[in-house]
Amino acid sequence: KAGLILGFVMGISSLIVWTFMPPNPLSAFAFSPFANGGNFWSLLIAVVPRVLFPLIVRYIYDGLQPFISIFIKNSTASRVVNGVFSAAFGTLMHTIMVLGGIWIVFRNNGFLPAQYVEFIIMWAGVNAIVEMITAGIVGGLAVGRIRKAVAK
């Protein structure tokens, strides 16, 4: 529940940022229905992936744990490894939802050249690799620290 609420808050925060102070005004259409070229789908692209992200990561984590435990017998180590994979794969799923939404909604909307939408997706796709690696490292570290804190 906390993850879903936090995801919703992050989605609304993203909508506000992309509406009033976009990091890149040329991309604001994808995350704000109020930006030039934006529409109702922009709202969904800004909010829905962020709400679903913690749910997806949780299901990945719960689903992988029995398999990882087969190979790594140490409980803490298996959970840390699971945290790495779950965070990295969850981040990939988030990126696919966002970029897939942008491509589906805006590739032929007539407002933007198709090459611009393709460029955004290509650039963000390269960035996704860095995000997955970072998420894996942070996810593994977070699970390790949380396990130690709970054990005390």
N, C-alpha and C positions, 0 to 999 in steps of 0.2 A: 504494500500500500504506500509506504513512504517513497519508494522508487517511482511509482506511477505519479504521485503528487509532485515530486521533485522534477520529473520529466515534463509534466504539464507546466510547471512554473518556468522551467528552462525554455520550453516552446514559446510561451507568452513573452518571456524576456527577449527571445530571439526576434519575435515579431515586432516588439517595440524598438529594438536596436535597428533592425533593417528598415523600419518605417521612419524613424526620426534622426538616426545618425549612422547610416549604413557604412560599413567598412569599405565597401566598393559599390558606389551608386549604380554602376553598370550591371550589377548582379542582384540588386535589391528586388527586382520584379519576381524573383524565384521565392522570396520569403516574406513578402509583404503585399497584400492585395491593394494597398494604398500607394504603392510605388508605381511609377510610370511603366505600364505593361503588365503589372501584376493583376491577379484575379482571385476568385474564391479559392482556387487550387493552391495558390501561394500560401494561404493560411494553413491548409492541410499539410503542405510540404514543411512548413515551419514548425508545426506542433506535433503531428501524428508520429513521425519517426522518433522524436524525443520522448514521447509518452511510451511507445512500444519498446524502446531500447532496454530499459531495466528489466522488463518482463522477458524479453528475448534472452538476455544474458543469464537471468535466473534459470530459465528452462534449459539453456545450454549447459550451465554449471551442474544442475541437478541430473541431467541426462548423461553427462560425461563422467561423473564421479564414480559410478560403479565400474566403468571400463578402465579408468586410470588407476583405480585401486587394485586392479588385477596385476598391473605392471609395477606399481610403486606401493610397497607394503606400508611404509611409514605414513601415517595419517596426515600429519602436517605437510609433508613433502608432496603427497598426492593432491592435497587441496591447493597448495601453491601452484603446482603445475596446471591444475584445472583452472585456477584463476587466470593464469597466463593465456591459456587457450580460449577460455570463455570470454575474457575481455577483448582479445584480438578478434575473434570471430564475431562477437556482438558488434564491435566497431565496424567490421566489414558489412554486416547486415544493415546497420544504420546508414552507412555510406550508400549502399545499394538502394535503400528506400528513398534517400534524398535525391541522389543523382538520377535514379529511375523515374522518380516523380517529375523532376525538371525535364528530363528527356521526353517523357510521355506528354506532358502538358504543353511545353513550350517549343518543341522542335518544329512544328508547322503552324505556329499561331499567327504568322503574318506580321507580327510586330517586330520580331528580331530575325536577322539572317540565320539560317540553319547553321552556318559555320560558327557563329558566336556561341550558340547553345552547345555545339559539339566541342568547342574549345574549352568552355567551362567544365564540361564533363571530363574531358581529357586531363585538364590541369588538376581538377579535384581528385580524379582517379589516381594520379601519381601521388598526390598528397595523402591519399587513403593508405598507402603503404607505410608512410611515416606514422600516421595515426595508429595503425594496427600494431606496429612495433612498440610505440610508446604506450598504448593501452595495455599490451601484454605485459610490459615491464611493470607499469603501475598496478595493474590487476594482481600480478603475482606478489608484489611487495605488500599491497593492501591486505590480501588474504593472509599472508604470513604474519603481519602485524596484528590483524584482528584476532587470529587464532591465539597469538601470545597473550593479548589483552584479555580475551575471554577465559583463558586457562588460569589467569591469576586470581 
